[in-house]
Amino acid sequence: MENLAQSLRINADANAFDIREPKMSDTFEVSGISFAKKKRTIKKIPPHMRRRKINFSLEPRWYKRLLWKLREDSQFLRSAVQLAFVLLCLWIGIDFYLFVAWGTSGGIEGVAHHPPGAEGFLPISALMSLKYWLQTGIINDIHPAGLFILIAILAIGLLLKKAFCSWPCPIGTLSESLWMLGERLFRKNLRVPRQLDYLLRSMKYLLLFFFVWAVWGMSVPDLKAFIYSPYNRVADIKMYYFFAHISSVALWTLMILIMLSVVIKNFWCRYLCPYGALLGILSWLSPFKITRNKETCVDCVLCTKVCPANIQVHKAGRVWSDECMSCLKCVEICPVKETLEMKSSLSTKPISSLVFGSLVVGVFVAITGLAMVSGHWQNNVGKKEYLHHFQNLDSPLYQHNRGEVPQYNDQGFSE
């Protein structure tokens, strides 16, 4: 019976990928003479080379069906990772809201706990901390979690391409949800013309260059002055107030970005995100890349059609594009066995989606976990100091001008 159940689980739907040769019925005219328009010839798939379509509903026990889908369906696994990180960010957001409520009430209401995960939304401060650490060997105790989150993201980009963007990143998840909503509402997304697409994509690299140039041009004393300044100590609180009391200009800008993300796939990630630009550059060094077997490829172009980054996957031997987010959609849709796979340059064997997803999460958890066990996760700003900052947030001392902060004295509020 067990063998029978197993054979049912891998039962093939012989017509699941019924790819037929296109008819040459289309014609075009030149000077009144009709010509046949030749379409792409799609090869037939030999029966033994067809990928089997798994019917997960054959497993009656829900927990085994869940484990089975996590192991065999890359997009189900990716959605599970996305959901887990979105819930984690919501938890951090609620925790931070209670912390701000405690501070604004003078320590009467809310919870006097600063969630370190909120520092992950301070990329510029983290970039400064990274340079300060590289030049001095000192891990600052103002936003240490932000530094380690940045290191984890960079490590994922270096090892696993831009997988952070399409697996754990909450902004990437939101962006993907918006264009999928647009696809459902309008049945398709707008395709930006190639030349305009190149021009717009350069914007995120210009933003990245500006931030890196600004930070790398700062001396060690300047970095230290900014990192330990009153402004940087409450940068996450000021960011919260920016969105909690958002101006009409910022709100309209945000609404425009959302609307553009509905009609254009990954508008923010593709054109404006400096993180995406940095990870795209690092992805060229990654040993893992989508690899296409030209011998067994049937030129069905399904991989290219499903790619959210508009990469011509069906023409590539190995996908080197800096826009590839390792979402594995193309691998999942390919109807031919051992034709489109995620492979390392160090091995001929493909890596399964379960192993790949586990590596993405594992690298992130390992690096942030190292920060926790080594005592570099929670900052060193005490309750008394935080209450002082909350009472003086409107002071000019808590402002900055292009990375320059007002002169201040370290009053030693830490408990």
C-alpha positions as CSV (number, residue, x, y, z in Angstrom):
1,M,0.0,0.0,0.0
2,E,2.9,2.3,0.8
3,N,4.4,1.8,-2.7
4,L,1.0,2.5,-4.2
5,A,0.6,5.7,-2.2
6,Q,4.1,6.8,-3.3
7,S,3.3,6.1,-6.9
8,L,0.1,8.1,-6.6
9,R,2.0,11.1,-5.2
10,I,4.3,11.3,-8.2
11,N,1.6,10.5,-10.7
12,A,2.2,12.4,-13.9
13,D,-0.4,14.5,-15.6
14,A,0.8,13.6,-19.1
15,N,-0.8,16.8,-20.5
16,A,0.3,19.1,-17.8
17,F,2.8,20.7,-20.1
18,D,1.2,20.1,-23.5
19,I,3.4,22.3,-25.7
20,R,2.4,22.1,-29.3
21,E,4.2,23.3,-32.4
22,P,2.7,26.7,-33.5
23,K,0.9,26.9,-36.8
24,M,2.3,29.2,-39.5
25,S,-1.1,30.8,-40.3
26,D,0.0,34.4,-39.8
27,T,1.0,36.4,-42.8
28,F,2.2,39.8,-43.7
29,E,2.2,41.8,-46.9
30,V,4.9,43.7,-48.7
31,S,3.9,45.6,-51.9
32,G,0.8,43.5,-52.1
33,I,2.6,40.2,-51.9
34,S,1.7,37.9,-49.0
35,F,4.5,36.2,-47.0
36,A,4.2,33.6,-44.3
37,K,5.4,34.8,-40.9
38,K,7.6,32.1,-39.4
39,K,7.1,31.6,-35.6
40,R,9.5,30.2,-33.1
41,T,9.7,26.4,-33.4
42,I,9.0,24.7,-30.2
43,K,10.5,21.2,-29.8
44,K,8.3,18.4,-28.6
45,I,9.2,17.0,-25.2
46,P,10.0,13.3,-25.1
47,P,7.8,11.6,-22.6
48,H,10.8,10.5,-20.4
49,M,11.9,14.1,-20.2
50,R,8.6,15.6,-19.0
51,R,8.6,17.0,-15.5
52,R,6.0,15.4,-13.4
53,K,3.2,17.5,-12.1
54,I,2.6,16.6,-8.5
55,N,-0.9,16.4,-7.1
56,F,-0.5,17.4,-3.5
57,S,-4.1,16.8,-2.7
58,L,-3.5,13.1,-2.9
59,E,-1.9,13.3,0.6
60,P,-4.9,13.3,3.1
61,R,-2.9,14.4,6.1
62,W,-2.5,18.2,6.2
63,Y,0.8,18.3,8.0
64,K,2.4,15.9,5.6
65,R,0.9,17.7,2.6
66,L,2.4,21.0,4.0
67,L,5.8,19.4,4.4
68,W,5.6,17.9,1.0
69,K,4.7,21.3,-0.7
70,L,7.5,23.0,1.2
71,R,9.9,20.4,-0.2
72,E,8.7,20.2,-3.7
73,D,7.1,23.6,-4.6
74,S,9.6,26.4,-4.6
75,Q,7.0,29.1,-4.8
76,F,5.0,27.7,-1.8
77,L,8.3,27.6,0.1
78,R,9.2,31.2,-0.9
79,S,5.7,32.4,0.1
80,A,6.1,30.7,3.5
81,V,9.5,32.5,4.0
82,Q,7.9,35.8,2.9
83,L,5.0,35.4,5.3
84,A,7.3,34.5,8.2
85,F,9.4,37.7,7.7
86,V,6.3,39.9,7.2
87,L,4.9,38.6,10.5
88,L,8.3,39.2,12.1
89,C,8.3,42.8,10.9
90,L,4.7,43.3,12.1
91,W,5.8,42.0,15.5
92,I,8.7,44.4,15.6
93,G,6.4,47.2,14.4
94,I,3.9,46.6,17.3
95,D,6.7,46.4,19.8
96,F,8.2,49.6,18.5
97,Y,4.8,51.3,18.6
98,L,4.5,50.3,22.3
99,F,8.0,51.6,22.9
100,V,7.2,55.0,21.4
101,A,4.0,55.2,23.4
102,W,6.0,54.6,26.6
103,G,8.5,57.4,25.6
104,T,5.8,59.9,24.7
105,S,3.9,59.3,27.9
106,G,7.0,60.0,30.0
107,G,7.4,56.3,30.9
108,I,3.8,55.8,32.1
109,E,2.2,53.8,29.3
110,G,3.4,51.3,26.8
111,V,6.5,49.1,27.1
112,A,10.0,50.3,27.9
113,H,11.7,47.9,25.5
114,H,13.4,49.1,22.3
115,P,13.2,46.3,19.7
116,P,16.6,46.0,18.0
117,G,15.0,44.7,14.8
118,A,13.7,48.2,14.1
119,E,17.3,49.2,13.3
120,G,17.1,47.2,10.1
121,F,15.2,50.1,8.6
122,L,18.2,52.5,9.1
123,P,20.4,51.6,6.1
124,I,22.4,54.8,6.0
125,S,23.3,54.6,9.7
126,A,24.2,50.9,9.2
127,L,26.4,51.8,6.3
128,M,28.3,54.3,8.5
129,S,28.6,51.7,11.2
130,L,30.0,49.3,8.7
131,K,32.7,51.7,7.6
132,Y,33.5,52.7,11.2
133,W,33.8,49.0,12.1
134,L,36.1,48.3,9.2
135,Q,38.4,51.2,9.9
136,T,38.5,51.0,13.7
137,G,37.5,47.5,14.6
138,I,34.8,48.9,16.9
139,I,31.2,47.7,16.8
140,N,29.3,50.8,18.0
141,D,26.6,50.2,20.7
142,I,24.1,52.7,19.4
143,H,22.6,50.7,16.5
144,P,24.6,47.4,16.6
145,A,21.6,45.3,15.3
146,G,21.4,47.5,12.2
147,L,25.0,46.8,11.4
148,F,24.6,43.0,11.7
149,I,21.4,43.0,9.7
150,L,23.3,44.9,6.9
151,I,26.1,42.4,7.0
152,A,23.6,39.5,6.8
153,I,21.9,41.1,3.7
154,L,25.3,41.6,2.0
155,A,26.3,38.0,2.8
156,I,23.1,36.7,1.2
157,G,23.8,38.9,-1.9
158,L,27.4,37.7,-2.2
159,L,26.5,34.0,-1.8
160,L,23.0,33.7,-3.2
161,K,22.5,36.6,-5.6
162,K,19.6,38.9,-4.9
163,A,17.7,36.2,-3.0
164,F,17.1,38.6,-0.1
165,C,14.9,40.8,-2.3
166,S,12.5,38.0,-3.3
167,W,12.6,35.8,-0.1
168,P,12.9,37.7,3.2
169,C,12.7,41.4,2.3
170,P,9.3,42.8,3.4
171,I,9.5,45.6,0.9
172,G,10.1,43.1,-1.9
173,T,7.1,41.1,-0.7
174,L,4.9,44.2,-0.7
175,S,6.2,45.2,-4.1
176,E,5.5,41.7,-5.5
177,S,2.0,41.7,-3.9
178,L,1.2,45.0,-5.6
179,W,2.1,44.0,-9.1
180,M,0.3,40.7,-8.7
181,L,-2.7,42.7,-7.6
182,G,-2.4,44.8,-10.7
183,E,-2.0,41.7,-12.9
184,R,-5.2,40.4,-11.4
185,L,-7.1,43.6,-11.9
186,F,-5.9,44.6,-15.3
187,R,-4.8,41.1,-16.6
188,K,-1.4,42.3,-17.3
189,N,1.3,44.8,-16.2
190,L,2.7,47.6,-18.2
191,R,6.0,46.9,-20.0
192,V,8.4,49.8,-19.9
193,P,10.2,50.4,-23.3
194,R,13.7,49.0,-23.2
195,Q,15.6,52.3,-23.5
196,L,13.5,54.0,-20.8
197,D,13.9,50.9,-18.7
198,Y,17.7,51.2,-18.9
199,L,17.5,54.8,-18.0
200,L,15.2,54.2,-15.0
201,R,17.3,51.3,-13.7
202,S,20.3,53.5,-13.6
203,M,18.6,55.7,-11.0
204,K,19.1,53.1,-8.2
205,Y,22.8,52.9,-9.0
206,L,23.0,56.7,-8.9
207,L,21.4,56.7,-5.5
208,L,23.7,54.0,-4.3
209,F,26.7,55.8,-5.6
210,F,25.6,59.0,-3.8
211,F,25.1,57.3,-0.5
212,V,28.4,55.3,-0.7
213,W,30.3,58.4,-1.9
214,A,28.9,60.5,1.0
215,V,29.7,57.9,3.7
216,W,33.1,56.8,2.3
217,G,34.1,60.4,2.2
218,M,33.6,60.8,5.9
219,S,36.6,60.6,8.2
220,V,36.7,58.4,11.3
221,P,36.1,61.4,13.6
222,D,33.1,62.5,11.5
223,L,31.7,59.0,11.5
224,K,32.1,58.8,15.3
225,A,30.5,62.2,15.7
226,F,27.4,61.1,13.7
227,I,27.0,57.6,15.1
228,Y,27.1,58.8,18.7
229,S,25.1,62.0,18.0
230,P,21.7,62.6,19.6
231,Y,20.1,62.5,16.2
232,N,21.4,59.0,15.4
233,R,20.5,57.7,18.8
234,V,16.8,58.4,18.0
235,A,17.0,58.0,14.2
236,D,14.5,55.1,14.3
237,I,12.1,57.1,16.5
238,K,12.3,60.1,14.1
239,M,11.6,57.7,11.2
240,Y,8.5,56.5,13.1
241,Y,7.3,60.0,13.5
242,F,7.9,60.7,9.8
243,F,5.3,58.1,8.9
244,A,3.0,58.6,11.8
245,H,2.7,62.3,11.0
246,I,3.4,62.1,7.3
247,S,3.2,65.3,5.3
248,S,0.9,65.7,2.4
249,V,3.9,65.8,0.0
250,A,5.3,62.6,1.4
251,L,1.9,60.9,1.4
252,W,1.3,61.7,-2.2
253,T,4.8,60.6,-3.1
254,L,4.1,57.3,-1.4
255,M,0.7,56.9,-3.1
256,I,2.3,57.5,-6.5
257,L,4.9,54.8,-5.8
258,I,2.2,52.4,-4.8
259,M,0.2,53.1,-7.9
260,L,3.2,52.7,-10.1
261,S,4.0,49.4,-8.3
262,V,0.6,48.1,-9.1
263,V,0.9,48.6,-12.9
264,I,4.7,48.0,-13.3
265,K,6.4,45.0,-11.9
266,N,8.6,45.8,-8.9
267,F,8.8,49.5,-9.7
268,W,10.5,50.5,-6.4
269,C,12.9,47.5,-6.4
270,R,13.8,47.7,-10.0
271,Y,14.3,51.5,-10.4
272,L,14.8,53.1,-7.0
273,C,16.1,50.8,-4.3
274,P,19.8,51.4,-3.5
275,Y,19.8,48.1,-1.6
276,G,18.8,46.3,-4.8
277,A,21.6,48.0,-6.7
278,L,24.2,47.0,-4.1
279,L,22.9,43.4,-4.1
280,G,22.8,43.4,-7.9
281,I,26.5,44.2,-8.0
282,L,27.4,41.6,-5.4
283,S,25.3,39.0,-7.3
284,W,27.9,38.9,-10.1
285,L,30.3,37.3,-7.5
286,S,27.7,34.7,-6.3
287,P,28.6,31.1,-7.2
288,F,24.9,30.3,-7.6
289,K,23.1,31.1,-10.8
290,I,20.2,29.9,-12.8
291,T,21.6,27.6,-15.5
292,R,20.0,26.4,-18.7
293,N,20.8,23.2,-20.5
294,K,20.7,24.2,-24.2
295,E,20.6,20.6,-25.3
296,T,17.3,19.7,-23.6
297,C,15.7,23.1,-23.8
298,V,12.6,23.1,-26.1
299,D,12.4,26.9,-26.6
300,C,8.9,27.2,-25.0
301,V,9.9,30.6,-23.6
302,L,7.8,29.9,-20.4
303,C,10.8,30.8,-18.3
304,T,11.1,34.3,-19.8
305,K,7.4,34.9,-19.7
306,V,7.2,34.1,-16.0
307,C,10.3,36.1,-15.0
308,P,9.3,39.1,-12.9
309,A,12.5,40.9,-13.8
310,N,11.9,40.5,-17.6
311,I,15.2,38.6,-18.1
312,Q,15.6,36.7,-21.4
313,V,16.1,33.4,-19.5
314,H,15.4,31.2,-22.6
315,K,18.5,32.7,-24.3
316,A,20.9,32.4,-21.4
317,G,23.4,29.6,-20.6
318,R,23.8,31.1,-17.1
319,V,21.8,34.0,-15.8
320,W,24.2,36.7,-14.9
321,S,21.8,39.6,-14.9
322,D,22.0,41.9,-11.9
323,E,18.1,42.0,-11.9
324,C,17.8,38.2,-11.2
325,M,16.3,37.9,-7.7
326,S,16.6,34.1,-7.5
327,C,12.9,33.7,-7.0
328,L,13.0,30.3,-8.9
329,K,9.8,31.0,-10.8
330,C,11.5,30.1,-14.1
331,V,12.9,26.9,-12.6
332,E,9.4,25.9,-11.3
333,I,7.7,26.6,-14.6
334,C,10.2,24.7,-16.9
335,P,8.4,21.6,-18.3
336,V,11.6,19.6,-19.0
337,K,13.6,17.7,-16.5
338,E,17.1,18.9,-15.7
339,T,16.9,21.8,-18.1
340,L,16.6,24.9,-15.9
341,E,18.2,24.6,-12.5
342,M,19.9,26.6,-9.8
343,K,23.6,25.5,-9.9
344,S,26.8,26.5,-8.3
345,S,29.9,27.2,-10.4
346,L,31.7,24.8,-8.1
347,S,29.5,21.8,-8.7
348,T,27.6,20.2,-11.6
349,K,24.8,19.1,-9.3
350,P,21.7,21.4,-9.0
351,I,20.6,22.8,-5.6
352,S,17.1,22.1,-4.6
353,S,14.7,24.9,-3.8
354,L,14.4,23.6,-0.2
355,V,18.2,23.8,0.3
356,F,18.4,27.2,-1.4
357,G,15.6,28.7,0.7
358,S,17.1,27.2,3.8
359,L,20.5,28.8,3.0
360,V,18.8,32.2,2.5
361,V,17.1,32.0,5.9
362,G,20.1,30.2,7.5
363,V,22.6,32.9,6.6
364,F,20.4,35.7,7.9
365,V,19.6,33.8,11.2
366,A,23.2,32.8,11.7
367,I,24.6,36.3,11.4
368,T,21.9,38.0,13.4
369,G,22.1,35.1,15.9
370,L,25.9,35.7,16.2
371,A,25.2,39.3,17.1
372,M,22.8,38.2,19.9
373,V,25.0,35.6,21.5
374,S,28.1,37.9,21.3
375,G,26.2,40.8,23.0
376,H,26.1,43.1,20.0
377,W,22.4,43.1,19.4
378,Q,20.7,45.3,22.0
379,N,21.9,48.9,22.1
380,N,23.5,50.6,25.1
381,V,20.9,53.4,25.3
382,G,19.2,53.2,28.7
383,K,15.7,54.1,29.8
384,K,16.6,57.4,31.4
385,E,18.4,58.5,28.3
386,Y,15.6,57.5,26.0
387,L,13.1,59.5,28.2
388,H,15.4,62.5,27.9
389,H,15.5,62.2,24.1
390,F,11.8,61.9,23.9
391,Q,11.3,65.1,25.8
392,N,13.7,67.0,23.5
393,L,13.1,65.6,20.0
394,D,12.1,69.0,18.7
395,S,15.4,70.5,19.7
396,P,17.9,71.5,17.0
397,L,20.3,69.1,18.6
398,Y,18.3,66.2,17.0
399,Q,18.6,67.4,13.5
400,H,21.3,66.9,10.8
401,N,22.4,68.5,7.6
402,R,23.8,66.1,4.9
403,G,25.4,63.9,7.6
404,E,26.7,66.8,9.6
405,V,25.2,67.1,13.2
406,P,25.3,70.0,15.7
407,Q,28.0,70.0,18.4
408,Y,27.0,68.0,21.4
409,N,28.3,66.8,24.7
410,D,28.1,63.1,25.8
411,Q,26.0,63.4,28.9
412,G,26.2,59.7,29.7
413,F,22.5,58.9,30.2
414,S,23.0,55.1,29.8
415,E,21.9,53.0,32.8
